[in-house]
Amino acid sequence: MVHLAAPVRQLKAKVSSSLVAPFCMALRRHTRQVKKQATNYWFDRHLPKLADQTCEAYLGATGTVSQARCREVLMMQLSLRPMQLKRFLQTQIGQTLLSRLAQVIHWPEDDQGRAALNRALVDMVNQTEKFSLLSLLYQLSRTLTLKTDQLLHTAKQVDLLLETTDTILDLLQTLSAQATDNSVPLTQDDPRLPGPAGIERRVLKLRDTQRMSAEGRKYVRVFRVLLYAPTHSPSDQKTPVVVMSHGLAARPDDLAHYAEHLASHGYVVAIPQHPGSDTNQVREMLSGETAEVFRLHEFIDRPLDVSCVIDELVRLNEAEFEGRLNLDAVGVLGQSFGGYTALALAGATIDFEKLEQACEPVLDTPNLSMLLQCRALDLPRRAHALHDPRVRAVITLDPIGSYVFGERGIANVKIPVLVITGSEDKTAPMALEPIQLFPWFTNEDSHLAVIRGKSHVHDMGKLLSALKLRLSHETPVFKVHPPIIDSYLDGLGLTFFEAFLNHNPSAAKLLSPDYACQISRSPYDLYLIPHGARAALNQPLETFHQQLTNLGAVTIQHSEGLFNGAGGFSLYYQSWLPTEPVRAVAVIAHGLGGHSSLFGNVIKALVPQGIGVYSFDARGNGRSPGQRGYVNRWDEYRDDLAHCLALVQTQWPDQPCFLMGHSLGGIIALDYAMRYPKGLAGLILTATPLGTSGVAGVRLAIGRVLSRIWPRFSLSTGLEHVPPSRDRKVVIAYAHDPLRHCQGTARLATEFLQTNRWLQRHAGELQVPLMMMHGGADQVALVADSRAFFEAVTLPDKTFYEYPGGYHELHDDIDHDEVMADLTDWITQRVEENRNKIV
């Protein structure tokens, strides 16, 4: 029996394992499925409400159509497998996006940091197998720390882009009205209508054996071509030829409608498939068969594909078309990446110097097409022979190329060009791409057509289906373009090619603002601007670029670290220093529930003046430890500030030091300055609650009662319902900021009230130059209380600024420029006075 015990135990273990293991595996699968279903249910219920709040905060109470579109964009959920996202993030474009994302969250921007961020995003998608912009932001805010100042910077870029788009649309409407005299009557031969010819469609397969790689090796390029031809053509005239080039992740069939329209009017149209940047390429990337969204050599191969097609048509001309094809003057229509292709064939050359300036080190632009354009930097830095002299007229639909070509590269285009774009294009934004390109064309027969409401992708559902992806639900904003837009493109395309390939005088006359005005139908208004009016676009474009540059023009040395506060508490701090010599330093104490990253406008105002800025997360706030909104004794706040000031003054012993406190931080700063004025060059208080607080009286009463028996009792301050600013993008950023909180404890309530009373009794003892700033409509801290305290200060060097209508977050309100100017002037004046005393 003893000898059999061990084998019996082993047998039992095997039997148990064979029975239990499958059960455990099934249980784990079931648990994962239930968790995923629960997460999906939560997202389906919660995200619509969150989208409503976000869009209402950003767009305001008006603009129901815009709000509906906003909600649809935010909530668009793409069914996506984690492995597909992982493969995309491993591409060069994916790595660039990770670098851009790492700029707005606290995450290392090196290779290891990007790899860790990659894993975090894949794990996020793994929870639901659904991906949306809103769920991405929500999940990031829960698991990662967002850089509020960078988010605001990005929001300001987008806001400026939208404002500029509206400005340009208004200008185009004015220019169009000025050029319209109704002298071009619509004829019965409406170019928007199909022509009389029947259409024959067939597929060619081309094999180019003479391609040369960047390394100098020959390779074979095989691709198919859709060929559309009229079933009969007049024998007494040449047949015009147009070659079309599709966009990234697209197919030749996506341009079939426009090809059929031209063919019905007697044109032969060829649409090559670009195998390194088409739908199949992206599908293979998602399935792991290739490592890139598109092949780098597509910048070279795409134009060569078109030239190869023309060569093949030369061969077929005698064999099948009886020599009727006019191949000495070919038209090219290119959409998106195909727009680049068309311009390269027309003679545009890559400006590597300009492109490098725009792309390095990391993309900082709302222009998504830069993800594609910047890849051209990996091409050999030499002239690439892509110009085909047989191409005599070009249409670029939603083109990209403003940076890859630049003004110098576009100047080489000597043929007529029609640039077509839409106001809703988010991939190649109107103000950043097509309208940048248009003024650079030198040919007087160049035109610009803008369609209000047109987006970049004609049919998002069709594109996703081709990529074997799908939307989780119907999204109206991504449905097919309305037929009116296609009719504009049909009419403009035929008219342009008739004018410059067939040299038809009536078509040239029809290509006018007058014609566009007559066929335009609201809300998809069409504006057609001739070459002669291009100079009018220069001013808004220059203003836009200057404003865009100013948003990120300040060169700042940013660093972060920890210091020991009262009782050895390890507190997080940040500094922003100018690259030139530091003339002074300012230390900022934030308000209740805030943190050190909320003062981007202060930093951008002071640092260019040579004033370094320091700020730290108070205990119980931001990245510092401690219960949210709790303090044992007020002395801890005062001592923490003293340790921070000691750190700063040790680093900059010879520079004047200014102390700035915002909201509750103003009480902390004032308390410190009244007790320890030595070493402070000035005290700035913004929106300081000196008296009746915006926190409801009942909450303060509860705090007083519980302070002794339950000091850590936490209660919402109710301030989350008080708008912090009149700037909607600030409201959005604050609402989605994971570092902010609206919690207060019983002990904090009594410590705050006790300190506040002490400050008011000793107001006349302040010995530090004082500047107070307050918004007239502040609902958190009352301006009257600040006024009363200011009057009680006996110090001669005191200044009070009240901003009518201003809300609590003055540094992030709509008139922050005025507030920052007053702040900068006050500090720099005292810096100069201090310097003169030393001299």
C-alpha positions in Angstrom: 0.0 0.0 0.0 2.8 2.3 0.8 4.5 1.7 -2.5 1.2 2.4 -4.4 0.4 5.7 -2.7 2.6 7.9 -4.9 1.3 6.4 -8.2 -2.3 6.8 -7.0 -1.7 10.4 -6.1 -0.2 11.0 -9.6 -3.1 9.3 -11.3 -5.6 11.4 -9.3 -3.7 14.6 -10.2 -3.7 13.7 -13.9 -7.4 12.9 -13.9 -8.1 16.1 -11.9 -6.0 18.1 -14.3 -7.7 16.6 -17.4 -11.1 17.5 -16.0 -10.3 20.8 -14.3 -8.0 22.4 -16.9 -10.6 22.6 -19.7 -13.2 23.9 -17.2 -10.8 26.6 -15.9 -9.9 27.6 -19.5 -13.6 27.8 -20.4 -14.3 29.8 -17.2 -11.5 32.3 -18.0 -12.9 32.7 -21.6 -16.4 33.2 -20.2 -15.1 35.7 -17.6 -13.3 37.7 -20.3 -16.3 37.6 -22.5 -18.6 38.8 -19.7 -16.1 41.6 -18.8 -15.9 42.7 -22.4 -19.7 42.7 -22.7 -20.0 44.7 -19.5 -17.4 47.2 -20.8 -19.2 47.5 -24.1 -22.5 48.0 -22.4 -20.9 50.8 -20.2 -19.4 52.5 -23.3 -22.7 52.3 -25.2 -24.5 53.9 -22.3 -21.9 56.4 -21.1 -20.2 57.6 -24.3 -23.3 59.3 -25.8 -23.8 61.4 -22.7 -20.1 62.2 -22.5 -20.2 63.2 -26.2 -23.2 65.4 -25.7 -21.5 67.2 -22.8 -18.2 67.6 -24.7 -19.8 69.0 -27.9 -22.2 71.3 -26.0 -19.3 72.7 -24.0 -17.2 73.3 -27.1 -19.9 74.5 -29.5 -22.2 76.2 -27.1 -26.0 76.1 -27.1 -26.3 77.0 -30.8 -25.3 75.1 -33.9 -27.4 71.9 -33.7 -26.0 70.6 -37.0 -22.4 71.2 -35.9 -23.1 69.5 -32.6 -24.6 66.5 -34.3 -21.6 66.2 -36.5 -19.3 66.6 -33.4 -21.1 63.8 -31.6 -20.9 61.5 -34.6 -17.2 62.0 -35.0 -16.4 61.5 -31.3 -18.6 58.4 -31.0 -17.6 56.7 -34.3 -16.7 53.3 -33.0 -14.5 51.2 -35.3 -14.5 47.4 -34.7 -10.8 46.7 -34.4 -8.8 43.7 -33.2 -5.9 44.4 -30.8 -3.4 42.8 -33.2 -4.5 45.2 -36.0 -3.9 48.2 -33.9 -0.6 46.8 -32.7 0.6 46.3 -36.3 -0.4 49.8 -37.3 1.4 51.3 -34.3 4.6 49.4 -35.4 4.6 51.2 -38.8 6.6 54.4 -39.3 3.4 56.4 -39.4 2.2 54.6 -36.2 5.5 55.5 -34.5 5.2 59.1 -35.5 1.6 59.2 -34.0 2.9 57.6 -30.8 5.6 60.3 -30.6 2.9 63.0 -31.1 0.7 61.3 -28.5 3.6 61.2 -26.0 3.7 65.0 -26.2 0.3 65.3 -24.6 0.6 62.7 -21.9 3.3 62.1 -19.2 5.0 59.3 -21.0 8.7 58.8 -22.0 9.2 59.8 -25.6 12.1 57.4 -26.3 11.8 54.0 -28.0 11.0 52.2 -24.7 8.4 54.7 -23.8 6.7 54.4 -27.2 6.7 50.6 -26.9 5.1 50.8 -23.5 2.5 53.3 -24.8 1.9 50.9 -27.7 1.1 48.1 -25.3 -1.2 50.4 -23.2 -3.2 51.3 -26.3 -3.5 47.7 -27.5 -4.6 46.6 -24.0 -7.3 49.4 -24.1 -8.7 48.1 -27.4 -8.5 44.5 -26.1 -11.1 45.4 -23.5 -13.8 46.2 -26.0 -12.5 45.5 -29.5 -14.0 48.9 -30.3 -12.1 52.1 -31.0 -13.4 55.7 -30.9 -11.8 59.1 -30.3 -13.9 59.6 -27.2 -13.2 56.2 -25.7 -9.5 56.7 -26.5 -9.5 60.1 -24.6 -11.5 58.6 -21.8 -9.3 55.6 -21.3 -6.1 57.6 -21.6 -7.3 60.0 -18.9 -8.1 57.1 -16.6 -4.8 55.2 -17.0 -2.3 58.0 -18.0 -1.7 61.6 -17.0 -2.6 64.1 -19.7 -0.5 67.3 -20.1 -3.3 69.9 -19.9 -1.1 72.6 -21.3 -0.3 70.6 -24.4 -3.9 69.6 -24.9 -4.8 73.3 -24.7 -2.1 74.1 -27.2 -3.5 71.4 -29.6 -7.0 72.7 -29.0 -5.9 76.2 -29.9 -4.3 75.0 -33.1 -7.5 73.3 -34.2 -9.6 76.3 -33.1 -7.4 78.6 -35.1 -7.6 76.3 -38.1 -11.5 76.3 -37.9 -11.5 80.1 -37.5 -9.2 80.5 -40.5 -11.4 78.1 -42.6 -14.4 80.3 -41.9 -12.5 83.5 -42.7 -11.4 82.1 -46.0 -14.9 80.8 -46.9 -16.2 84.3 -46.3 -13.5 85.8 -48.4 -14.2 83.3 -51.2 -17.8 84.2 -51.1 -17.0 87.9 -51.5 -14.5 87.2 -54.3 -17.0 85.0 -56.1 -19.7 87.7 -55.8 -17.4 90.4 -57.1 -16.5 88.3 -60.2 -20.1 87.3 -61.0 -22.0 89.3 -63.6 -24.4 86.5 -64.9 -22.9 86.9 -68.3 -22.4 83.2 -68.8 -25.9 81.6 -69.3 -26.3 77.9 -68.7 -26.7 76.1 -72.0 -28.6 72.9 -72.9 -25.2 71.1 -73.0 -24.8 71.1 -69.2 -21.4 69.6 -68.4 -22.8 68.0 -65.2 -25.0 65.7 -67.3 -23.8 62.4 -68.8 -22.8 62.5 -72.4 -24.4 60.6 -75.3 -21.7 58.0 -75.8 -21.9 54.4 -74.6 -19.0 53.2 -72.4 -16.8 50.2 -72.7 -14.8 49.1 -69.6 -12.0 46.6 -69.6 -9.0 45.8 -67.4 -5.4 45.9 -68.5 -2.5 44.3 -66.7 0.8 46.2 -67.1 4.3 44.9 -66.3 7.1 47.4 -66.1 10.5 45.7 -66.0 12.6 48.8 -66.0 11.9 50.3 -62.6 14.9 51.2 -60.5 15.0 51.1 -56.7 16.6 53.7 -54.5 19.6 51.3 -54.1 20.1 51.2 -57.9 18.6 47.7 -58.4 16.1 46.9 -61.2 12.7 45.5 -60.1 9.4 44.6 -61.8 6.2 46.6 -61.1 3.0 44.7 -62.0 -0.3 46.5 -61.7 -3.8 46.5 -63.2 -5.5 49.4 -65.1 -9.2 50.2 -65.5 -9.7 51.5 -69.0 -12.9 53.3 -70.0 -13.5 54.2 -73.6 -16.5 55.6 -75.5 -18.2 53.1 -77.8 -18.0 55.5 -80.7 -15.8 58.6 -81.3 -15.9 61.2 -84.1 -13.4 60.0 -86.8 -12.5 63.5 -87.8 -10.9 64.6 -84.4 -8.5 63.3 -81.8 -9.9 61.6 -78.7 -8.8 63.2 -75.5 -7.1 61.0 -72.8 -7.2 61.4 -69.1 -5.3 59.3 -66.5 -6.6 59.2 -62.9 -4.6 58.5 -59.8 -6.4 57.2 -56.6 -5.5 58.1 -53.0 -3.9 56.2 -50.2 -5.7 53.1 -49.1 -8.0 53.5 -52.1 -8.8 51.6 -55.4 -9.2 52.5 -59.0 -12.9 51.7 -58.7 -13.3 54.7 -56.3 -12.8 57.0 -59.2 -15.0 55.0 -61.6 -17.9 57.5 -61.5 -15.7 60.4 -62.7 -14.1 58.2 -65.4 -17.6 57.1 -66.7 -18.7 60.7 -66.9 -15.7 61.7 -69.0 -16.0 58.6 -71.2 -19.6 59.3 -71.9 -18.4 62.7 -73.4 -15.9 61.0 -75.7 -12.8 60.7 -73.4 -10.6 57.6 -73.0 -9.9 57.3 -69.2 -7.3 55.0 -67.6 -7.1 54.5 -63.8 -4.0 52.5 -62.7 -3.8 50.7 -59.4 -0.9 51.8 -57.3 0.0 48.5 -55.6 2.3 50.0 -52.8 -0.3 52.4 -51.5 -3.7 51.0 -52.3 -6.4 49.2 -50.3 -4.5 45.9 -50.5 -1.4 47.4 -49.0 -3.2 48.7 -45.9 -5.1 45.4 -45.6 -1.9 43.5 -45.7 -0.4 45.8 -43.1 -3.4 45.1 -40.7 -3.0 41.3 -41.3 0.8 41.4 -40.7 1.9 40.6 -44.2 3.7 43.9 -44.6 5.2 46.4 -42.2 4.1 49.7 -43.6 0.9 51.7 -44.4 2.5 52.5 -47.8 5.8 51.8 -49.4 8.3 54.7 -49.4 9.1 54.3 -53.1 5.4 55.1 -53.9 6.6 58.8 -54.1 8.5 57.6 -57.2 6.4 54.7 -58.4 3.1 56.5 -58.6 4.1 59.1 -61.2 6.0 56.4 -63.1 2.8 54.2 -63.1 0.9 57.0 -64.9 3.8 57.5 -67.4 3.8 53.7 -68.0 0.0 53.8 -68.7 0.6 56.6 -71.3 3.3 54.5 -72.9 0.9 51.5 -73.1 -1.8 53.7 -74.6 0.8 54.8 -77.2 1.2 51.1 -78.1 -2.5 50.5 -78.2 -3.2 53.7 -80.2 -2.3 52.2 -83.5 -3.4 48.6 -82.7 -6.9 49.3 -81.3 -7.8 53.0 -81.5 -6.8 53.6 -85.2 -4.4 56.4 -84.1 -7.2 58.6 -82.7 -5.9 59.1 -79.2 -4.3 62.4 -78.5 -1.3 61.4 -76.4 0.7 64.5 -76.9 -1.7 66.4 -74.5 -2.9 64.1 -71.7 -4.9 65.2 -68.7 -4.3 63.8 -65.2 -6.8 63.8 -62.3 -5.4 62.9 -58.9 -7.2 62.6 -55.5 -5.3 63.0 -52.2 -2.0 61.1 -52.6 -3.0 61.0 -56.3 -3.0 64.9 -56.1 0.7 64.6 -55.2 1.1 62.2 -58.2 -0.6 64.6 -60.6 1.6 67.6 -59.5 4.8 65.5 -59.7 3.9 64.6 -63.3 3.2 68.3 -64.0 6.7 69.2 -63.0 6.6 69.8 -59.2 9.8 68.8 -57.5 10.4 67.7 -53.9 11.8 70.4 -51.6 13.7 68.4 -49.1 15.0 71.4 -47.1 11.5 72.8 -46.5 10.1 69.4 -45.7 12.8 68.7 -43.1 12.1 72.0 -41.4 8.4 71.2 -41.2 8.8 67.6 -40.0 11.6 67.6 -37.5 11.8 66.7 -34.7 8.2 65.7 -34.1 5.0 66.7 -35.9 3.2 69.5 -34.2 0.4 70.4 -36.6 -3.3 69.6 -37.1 -2.4 68.7 -40.7 -2.8 64.9 -40.8 -1.4 64.6 -44.3 2.0 65.5 -42.9 2.2 61.9 -41.6 2.4 60.9 -45.3 4.4 63.9 -46.6 7.2 63.6 -44.0 8.0 60.0 -45.1 9.5 61.5 -48.2 12.5 62.6 -46.1 13.7 59.0 -46.3 14.1 59.2 -50.1 17.5 59.8 -51.6 18.2 63.6 -51.5 18.4 64.1 -55.2 16.3 65.3 -58.1 13.8 62.6 -59.1 12.8 62.6 -62.8 9.0 62.4 -62.5 7.9 65.1 -64.9 6.1 63.8 -68.0 5.9 66.5 -70.8 2.9 64.7 -72.3 0.8 65.8 -69.3 -0.7 69.2 -70.3 -3.5 69.8 -67.7 -4.0 68.6 -64.2 -6.9 68.4 -61.7 -5.9 67.9 -58.0 -8.8 66.8 -55.8 -8.1 67.2 -52.1 -4.4 67.4 -52.8 -1.5 67.0 -50.5 1.9 68.5 -51.2 2.3 72.0 -49.7 5.3 70.8 -47.6 6.7 68.0 -49.8 6.9 70.4 -52.8 6.8 73.8 -51.2 6.7 77.0 -53.1 9.9 76.3 -55.0 8.8 72.9 -56.1 5.3 74.1 -57.2 6.9 77.0 -59.2 8.1 74.3 -61.7 4.5 73.6 -62.8 3.9 75.5 -66.0 0.6 73.9 -67.1 -3.0 74.7 -66.2 -4.1 73.3 -62.8 -7.5 73.1 -61.2 -7.3 72.7 -57.4 -10.5 71.3 -55.8 -11.0 71.1 -52.0 -13.7 71.0 -49.3 -14.2 73.0 -46.1 -14.7 69.7 -44.1 -11.5 68.1 -45.1 -9.8 66.9 -41.9 -7.0 65.0 -43.6 -5.6 67.7 -45.9 -7.2 70.8 -44.3 -8.2 73.4 -46.7 -6.2 76.2 -45.1 -3.1 74.1 -44.6 -2.9 72.3 -48.0 -4.9 73.2 -51.1 -5.2 76.9 -50.5 -1.5 77.1 -49.6 -0.7 75.5 -52.9 -2.9 77.6 -55.1 -1.1 81.0 -54.9 2.2 79.3 -55.8 1.0 78.3 -59.3 2.4 80.6 -62.0 0.2 79.5 -65.0 -2.6 82.1 -65.5 -5.0 79.3 -66.4 -4.9 77.8 -62.9 -8.2 77.8 -60.9 -9.3 77.0 -57.3 -12.7 75.4 -56.5 -13.9 75.2 -53.0 -17.0 73.2 -51.9 -18.5 74.1 -48.6 -19.2 70.9 -46.6 -17.1 68.5 -48.7 -14.8 66.1 -46.8 -11.7 64.2 -47.8 -13.2 60.7 -48.1 -16.1 60.2 -50.5 -17.6 57.2 -48.7 -16.1 56.2 -45.3 -18.2 53.1 -45.1 -17.0 51.8 -48.4 -13.4 52.5 -47.5 -13.7 50.6 -44.2 -15.4 47.7 -45.9 -12.6 47.5 -48.5 -10.1 47.3 -45.6 -12.2 44.6 -44.0 -13.0 46.9 -41.1 -16.5 48.1 -40.0 -18.2 50.8 -38.0 -20.0 49.6 -34.9 -23.1 51.5 -35.9 -24.3 53.8 -38.6 -22.6 57.2 -38.6 -24.5 59.7 -40.8 -21.5 62.1 -41.0 -19.5 59.4 -42.8 -22.1 58.5 -45.4 -21.6 59.1 -49.1 -21.2 62.6 -50.4 -24.5 64.1 -51.5 -25.1 63.9 -55.3 -24.8 67.7 -55.6 -21.1 67.4 -54.8 -20.5 64.7 -57.4 -22.4 66.9 -60.0 -20.0 69.8 -59.2 -17.0 67.5 -59.8 -18.4 66.1 -63.0 -19.1 69.5 -64.4 -15.8 71.1 -63.3 -13.8 68.2 -64.5 -15.3 68.0 -67.9 -15.2 71.8 -68.4 -11.6 72.1 -67.4 -10.3 69.3 -69.6 -12.5 70.5 -72.5 -10.9 74.0 -72.1 -7.2 72.8 -71.9 -7.1 69.5 -73.7 -9.6 70.1 -76.5 -9.1 73.9 -76.5 -12.8 74.5 -76.5 -13.4 78.3 -76.3 -16.9 77.9 -74.9 -15.6 75.6 -72.1 -12.9 78.1 -71.2 -15.6 80.8 -70.9 -17.7 78.5 -68.8 -14.9 77.9 -66.4 -15.7 81.0 -64.4 -17.1 82.2 -61.0 -20.3 83.0 -62.8 -20.9 79.4 -63.8 -20.0 78.2 -60.3 -22.4 80.7 -58.8 -25.3 79.5 -61.1 -24.9 75.8 -60.3 -24.1 76.3 -56.6 -26.7 75.0 -54.2 -26.7 75.7 -50.4 -25.6 74.3 -48.0 -22.9 72.8 -50.4 -21.9 76.2 -51.8 -19.4 76.1 -54.7 -16.8 78.9 -55.2 -14.5 79.0 -58.3 -11.6 81.4 -58.0 -9.5 82.3 -61.1 -5.7 82.7 -60.9 -5.9 86.5 -61.0 -7.7 86.6 -57.6 -5.1 84.5 -55.8 -3.3 87.5 -54.3 -6.4 88.1 -52.1 -5.7 84.8 -50.3 -2.2 85.9 -49.2 -3.2 88.1 -46.3 -5.4 85.5 -44.4 -2.8 82.8 -45.0 0.0 85.0 -43.7 -2.1 85.9 -40.6 -2.9 82.3 -40.0 0.7 81.1 -40.2 1.9 84.0 -38.0 -0.8 83.1 -35.4 0.0 79.4 -35.7 3.7 80.1 -35.2 3.0 82.3 -32.2 1.2 79.5 -30.5 4.4 77.5 -30.2 7.1 80.1 -30.8 8.5 80.3 -27.2 11.6 78.1 -26.7 11.3 76.8 -23.2 13.5 74.5 -21.1 11.1 72.3 -19.2 12.1 70.0 -16.4 10.3 68.2 -13.5 11.3 66.6 -10.3 10.5 66.0 -6.6 11.4 67.8 -3.4 10.8 67.1 0.2 8.0 69.1 1.8 6.9 69.3 5.4 7.3 66.0 7.3 9.3 64.5 4.5 6.4 64.5 2.0 7.7 64.0 -1.5 6.1 66.7 -3.7 6.1 66.9 -7.5 7.3 70.2 -9.1 8.0 71.6 -12.6 10.0 74.4 -14.0 10.0 76.3 -17.3 13.1 78.3 -18.0 14.1 80.6 -20.9 17.0 79.7 -23.1 18.5 83.2 -22.5 19.7 84.4 -19.1 17.1 84.3 -16.3 16.3 87.8 -15.1 13.8 86.7 -12.4 11.8 83.7 -11.2 8.1 83.3 -10.3 6.8 80.5 -8.1 3.1 79.6 -8.6 0.8 78.0 -6.0 -2.3 76.5 -7.6 -5.9 76.3 -6.3 -7.9 73.6 -4.7 -8.1 70.6 -6.9 -5.7 72.0 -9.4 -2.1 71.2 -10.3 1.1 72.7 -11.7 0.4 72.1 -15.4 -2.6 74.5 -15.5 -0.6 77.7 -16.2 0.4 77.4 -19.8 -0.5 81.0 -20.7 1.4 82.4 -17.7 4.5 80.4 -18.8 4.2 81.7 -22.4 3.8 85.3 -21.2 6.7 85.3 -18.7 9.4 83.0 -20.1 10.0 85.1 -23.2 10.7 88.0 -20.9 13.5 86.1 -19.2 11.4 85.1 -16.2 11.6 81.5 -15.1 8.5 79.8 -13.8 8.2 77.1 -11.0 5.1 75.4 -9.8 4.4 72.4 -7.6 1.5 70.0 -6.9 0.4 70.7 -3.4 -0.1 67.7 -1.1 -3.3 65.9 -1.9 -3.3 67.3 -5.5 -2.0 66.4 -8.9 0.9 64.0 -8.9 1.8 64.6 -5.3 0.7 62.1 -2.6 -1.9 62.5 0.0 -5.7 62.3 0.4 -7.4 64.6 -2.2 -8.3 67.9 -0.6 -6.9 67.0 2.9 -4.4 68.8 5.2 -3.6 68.1 8.8 -2.8 71.7 9.7 -2.4 74.8 7.5 1.2 75.0 8.6 1.8 72.0 6.2 0.8 74.1 3.2 3.0 77.0 4.4 6.0 74.8 5.1 5.7 73.0 1.7 5.8 76.4 0.0 8.8 77.4 2.1 10.7 74.3 0.9 9.8 75.0 -2.7 11.0 78.6 -2.4 14.2 77.5 -0.7 14.8 75.1 -3.7 14.2 77.9 -6.2 16.2 80.6 -4.3 19.1 78.2 -4.0 19.2 77.7 -7.7 18.8 81.5 -8.5 20.1 83.3 -5.4 20.8 86.6 -7.3 17.5 86.9 -9.2 14.4 88.5 -7.8 11.7 86.0 -6.7 8.0 86.6 -7.2 5.3 84.5 -5.5 2.0 84.0 -7.3 -1.0 82.3 -5.8 -4.2 81.4 -7.6 -7.5 80.8 -5.8 -6.8 78.7 -2.7 -3.1 79.0 -3.7 -3.6 82.7 -3.2 -4.5 82.2 0.5 -1.4 79.9 0.9 0.9 82.5 -0.8 -0.6 85.5 1.1 -0.3 83.6 4.4 3.4 82.9 3.7 4.2 86.4 2.4 2.7 88.1 5.5 4.8 85.9 7.8 8.0 85.6 5.8 8.4 88.6 3.5 12.1 88.4 3.2 13.4 87.4 -0.2 10.2 88.1 -2.0 10.2 90.8 -4.8 6.5 90.8 -5.2 3.2 89.0 -4.5 0.6 88.3 -7.1 -2.9 87.1 -6.1 -5.4 85.9 -8.7 -9.0 85.1 -7.9 -8.3 84.6 -4.2 -11.2 83.7 -1.9 -10.7 86.3 0.8 -14.1 86.1 2.5 -17.2 84.3 1.3 -16.2 81.3 -0.7 -17.9 79.9 -3.8 -18.2 76.7 -1.8 -21.8 76.4 -0.4 -22.2 77.5 3.2 -23.8 74.2 4.1 -20.7 72.3 3.0 -18.5 74.6 5.2 -20.8 74.0 8.1 -20.5 70.3 7.7 -16.8 70.7 7.6 -16.7 72.6 10.9 -18.9 70.0 12.6 -16.9 67.0 11.4 -13.4 68.5 11.6 -12.7 67.2 15.1 -14.5 63.9 15.0 -13.9 62.9 11.4 -11.3 65.2 9.9 -10.8 63.1 6.8 -14.5 63.2 5.9 -14.5 64.1 2.2 -17.3 65.9 0.4 -17.6 67.4 -3.1 -17.1 71.2 -3.1 -19.7 71.6 -5.8 -17.3 73.6 -7.9 -17.5 71.1 -10.7 -20.8 72.7 -11.7 -19.3 76.2 -11.8 -17.8 77.1 -15.3 -14.1 78.0 -14.7 -13.8 80.0 -17.9 -15.7 81.6 -20.8 -13.4 79.7 -23.2 -15.2 76.5 -24.2 -12.0 74.6 -25.0 -10.7 75.3 -21.5 -14.0 74.0 -20.0 -13.5 70.8 -22.0 -9.9 70.4 -21.0 -10.7 71.0 -17.3 -13.6 68.5 -17.4 -11.4 65.8 -18.9 -8.3 66.5 -16.8 -7.7 63.4 -14.7 -5.4 65.3 -12.3 -8.1 67.8 -11.3 -10.6 67.1 -8.5 -13.4 68.8 -6.6 -13.0 67.2 -3.2 -12.6 69.0 0.1 -12.3 67.5 3.6 -13.7 68.6 7.0 -10.3 69.5 8.3 -9.4 71.6 5.2 -12.6 73.6 5.7 -11.8 74.7 9.3 -8.1 75.3 8.5 -9.1 77.5 5.5 -11.7 79.5 7.5 -9.3 80.0 10.4 -6.4 81.2 8.1 -8.8 83.4 6.1 -9.9 85.2 9.3 -6.3 85.7 10.4 -5.3 87.2 7.1 -8.1 89.7 7.2 -7.2 90.8 10.8 -3.6 91.3 9.8 -4.0 92.8 6.3 -2.3 96.0 7.3 0.9 94.2 8.1 1.8 93.1 4.6 5.2 94.2 3.6 5.6 92.7 0.0 4.6 94.7 -3.1 1.1 93.5 -4.0 -0.7 92.9 -7.2 -4.3 91.5 -7.1 -6.3 90.3 -10.1 -9.9 89.3 -10.1 -12.7 88.6 -12.6 -15.9 90.6 -12.2 -18.1 87.6 -12.8 -16.1 85.1 -10.7 -18.6 82.7 -9.1 -16.0 80.9 -6.9 -14.3 83.8 -5.2 -16.1 87.1 -4.9 -14.4 90.2 -6.3 -15.9 92.4 -3.6 -14.0 90.4 -0.9 -10.7 91.0 -2.7 -11.5 94.7 -3.0 -12.2 94.9 0.7 -8.9 93.2 1.6 -7.0 95.4 -0.9 -8.3 98.5 0.8 -7.2 97.2 4.1 -3.6 96.8 2.9 -1.6 99.9 4.0 1.5 99.2 1.8 1.9 102.0 -0.8 3.1 99.6 -3.5 -0.2 97.9 -4.3 -2.1 97.4 -7.6 -5.6 96.0 -8.2 -6.9 94.8 -11.6 -10.6 93.9 -12.1 -11.7 92.3 -15.4 -15.4 92.9 -16.1 -17.1 89.6 -17.0 -14.0 87.6 -16.1 -14.4 84.1 -14.6 -12.4 82.3 -12.0 -9.6 81.0 -14.2 -8.4 84.4 -15.3 -5.2 83.0 -16.9 -7.4 80.7 -19.1 -10.3 83.1 -19.8 -11.2 84.5 -23.2 -9.3 87.8 -22.4 -6.3 86.1 -21.0 -4.0 88.1 -23.4 -5.0 91.3 -21.5 -4.5 89.6 -18.1 -1.1 88.2 -19.1 0.0 91.6 -20.4 -0.9 93.3 -17.1 0.9 90.5 -15.2 4.0 90.7 -17.4 4.2 94.5 -17.2 3.9 94.5 -13.4 6.6 92.0 -12.9 9.0 93.3 -15.5 8.7 96.9 -14.1 9.8 95.6 -10.7 12.6 93.5 -12.2 13.9 96.7 -13.9 13.6 98.7 -10.6 15.5 95.9 -8.8 18.2 95.9 -11.5 18.6 99.7 -11.3 19.0 99.6 -7.5 21.8 97.1 -7.9 23.5 99.2 -10.5 
